[in-house]
């Protein structure tokens, strides 16, 4: 006999990165089930526009998932407008694409800040509420990349492996608290994040609505491992049993080695530009101030005696040699 589905109508959910893509589709799917939804996004104006477009029951709010103060304010305002939080969906993420050695430190840090630290922060703030009440459902959006490796996506893949491990560990730590957990692992989805990238042969690219429906089902059933499409569950399990050489050969046969390594840069340009704007160029550390030394003969050292405009010219020339980080390839 099938388990009765958990009712969703009347509950309150928060969705990060909710103004577009999977986040927007998830908000729409939840609203259709009678859930009140707080849509958080770094693009505050778009978050508000999305909420207005989706109709009553939605609230669009500003959110920077990398800042505790911003995340806390987002959830506080969401509860003030909609009621106590019962569903937290950590969806925000970015996916720059490119060779590992061409990835700047700024890009790597930004990915870890959003894709991992943002999920950790959202999980903490939600669990403070859920554990105290003995109920709630935490949904963390990872990726099928969180179960495998992908060339030209090393740091992104690392963040998604971490999200899978984080959610599994939280499930074990809070197992007796009455809180439910789900980790969602879709293949590349038809969103701006995956623009210009190929899909592995034999796998149809899901739409954001497909992922949203899988999230709704997980909320209704309490499912922990959520694969999109669902048959990827068997594929991942089989891959663990197959010798590494055989698994690599199968991956190559299916085109997995080229799915990301040969992107259509023109198709990805808009996404890369948008996320590139959130990555601050690396700035050099300020040099230590020089202290002029006075030799025993009472004359200042040669460096301190040089004209100030000569020193300034050298500093400007040095600054001109500092290059900004490479433009970001993308996805998530």
GIPELIN-V878334 format. One record per residue. RES is the residue in three letters. OMEGA is omega in whole degrees, 0 to 359 (NA if undefined). Layout:
{{RES & OMEGA} {RES & OMEGA}}
This chain:
{{UNK & 183} {UNK & 178} {UNK & 175} {UNK & 181} {UNK & 178} {UNK & 180} {UNK & 180} {UNK & 184} {UNK & 178} {UNK & 180} {UNK & 179} {UNK & 181} {UNK & 172} {UNK & 181} {UNK & 177} {UNK & 185} {UNK & 190} {UNK & 185} {UNK & 182} {UNK & 173} {UNK & 182} {UNK & 180} {UNK & 179} {UNK & 180} {UNK & 179} {UNK & 177} {UNK & 180} {UNK & 181} {UNK & 179} {UNK & 178} {UNK & 179} {UNK & 178} {UNK & 177} {UNK & 178} {UNK & 172} {UNK & 191} {UNK & 171} {UNK & 182} {UNK & 180} {UNK & 180} {UNK & 176} {UNK & 175} {UNK & 187} {UNK & 181} {UNK & 179} {UNK & 177} {UNK & 180} {UNK & 178} {UNK & 180} {UNK & 179} {UNK & 179} {UNK & 180} {UNK & 182} {UNK & 172} {UNK & 183} {UNK & 180} {UNK & 180} {UNK & 176} {UNK & 179} {UNK & 187} {UNK & 177} {UNK & 180} {UNK & 168} {UNK & 186} {UNK & 181} {UNK & 183} {UNK & 181} {UNK & 182} {UNK & 180} {UNK & 181} {UNK & 179} {UNK & 179} {UNK & 178} {UNK & 182} {UNK & 178} {UNK & 180} {UNK & 178} {UNK & 181} {UNK & 178} {UNK & 182} {UNK & 191} {UNK & 183} {UNK & 183} {UNK & 181} {UNK & 179} {UNK & 180} {UNK & 177} {UNK & 180} {UNK & 178} {UNK & 187} {UNK & 187} {UNK & 178} {UNK & 175} {UNK & 181} {UNK & 172} {UNK & 181} {UNK & 176} {UNK & 178} {UNK & 184} {UNK & 184} {UNK & 175} {UNK & 180} {UNK & 180} {UNK & 177} {UNK & 180} {UNK & 179} {UNK & 180} {UNK & 180} {UNK & 181} {UNK & 178} {UNK & 180} {UNK & 180} {UNK & 183} {UNK & 189} {UNK & 183} {UNK & 182} {UNK & 177} {UNK & 178} {UNK & 177} {UNK & 181} {UNK & 179} {UNK & 179} {UNK & 180} {UNK & 184} {UNK & 178} {UNK & 184} {UNK & 173} {UNK & 180} {UNK & 186} {UNK & 184} {UNK & 180} {UNK & 181} {UNK & 180} {UNK & 178} {UNK & 180} {UNK & 181} {UNK & 178} {UNK & 180} {UNK & 178} {UNK & 181} {UNK & 177} {UNK & 181} {UNK & 173} {UNK & 176} {UNK & 176} {UNK & 179} {UNK & 184} {UNK & 175} {UNK & 181} {UNK & 177} {UNK & 181} {UNK & 177} {UNK & 191} {UNK & 183} {UNK & 177} {UNK & 179} {UNK & 179} {UNK & 180} {UNK & 182} {UNK & 171} {UNK & 180} {UNK & 179} {UNK & 177} {UNK & 180} {UNK & 178} {UNK & 184} {UNK & 177} {UNK & 181} {UNK & 178} {UNK & 178} {UNK & 180} {UNK & 183} {UNK & 184} {UNK & 185} {UNK & 183} {UNK & 187} {UNK & 184} {UNK & 179} {UNK & 178} {UNK & 182} {UNK & 174} {UNK & 172} {UNK & 187} {UNK & 186} {UNK & 179} {UNK & 167} {UNK & 179} {UNK & 186} {UNK & 184} {UNK & 176} {UNK & 178} {UNK & 180} {UNK & 183} {UNK & 182} {UNK & 176} {UNK & 180} {UNK & 181} {UNK & 175} {UNK & 176} {UNK & 182} {UNK & 177} {UNK & 179} {UNK & 178} {UNK & 179} {UNK & 180} {UNK & 174} {UNK & 177} {UNK & 179} {UNK & 177} {UNK & 178} {UNK & 180} {UNK & 179} {UNK & 177} {UNK & 177} {UNK & 177} {UNK & 180} {UNK & 179} {UNK & 177} {UNK & 181} {UNK & 185} {UNK & 184} {UNK & 180} {UNK & 179} {UNK & 181} {UNK & 182} {UNK & 178} {UNK & 177} {UNK & 357} {UNK & 187} {UNK & 183} {UNK & 177} {UNK & 176} {UNK & 180} {UNK & 180} {UNK & 180} {UNK & 180} {UNK & 179} {UNK & 181} {UNK & 179} {UNK & 184} {UNK & 184} {UNK & 176} {UNK & 186} {UNK & 181} {UNK & 180} {UNK & 179} {UNK & 179} {UNK & 180} {UNK & 179} {UNK & 179} {UNK & 179} {UNK & 179} {UNK & 181} {UNK & 179} {UNK & 181} {UNK & 181} {UNK & 182} {UNK & 184} {UNK & 184} {UNK & 186} {UNK & 179} {UNK & 183} {UNK & 171} {UNK & 186} {UNK & 179} {UNK & 181} {UNK & 182} {UNK & 189} {UNK & 183} {UNK & 180} {UNK & 181} {UNK & 179} {UNK & 182} {UNK & 182} {UNK & 177} {UNK & 180} {UNK & 180} {UNK & 182} {UNK & 183} {UNK & 176} {UNK & 179} {UNK & 178} {UNK & 181} {UNK & 177} {UNK & 178} {UNK & 181} {UNK & 177} {UNK & 178} {UNK & 180} {UNK & 178} {UNK & 181} {UNK & 178} {UNK & 180} {UNK & 180} {UNK & 183} {UNK & 181} {UNK & 176} {UNK & 180} {UNK & 177} {UNK & 179} {UNK & 183} {UNK & 183} {UNK & 182} {UNK & 182} {UNK & 182} {UNK & 180} {UNK & 182} {UNK & 182} {UNK & 176} {UNK & 180} {UNK & 180} {UNK & 180} {UNK & 179} {UNK & 180} {UNK & 180} {UNK & 179} {UNK & 179} {UNK & 180} {UNK & 184} {UNK & 180} {UNK & 181} {UNK & 184} {UNK & 176} {UNK & 179} {UNK & 179} {UNK & 178} {UNK & 189} {UNK & 167} {UNK & 190} {UNK & 170} {UNK & 171} {UNK & NA}}
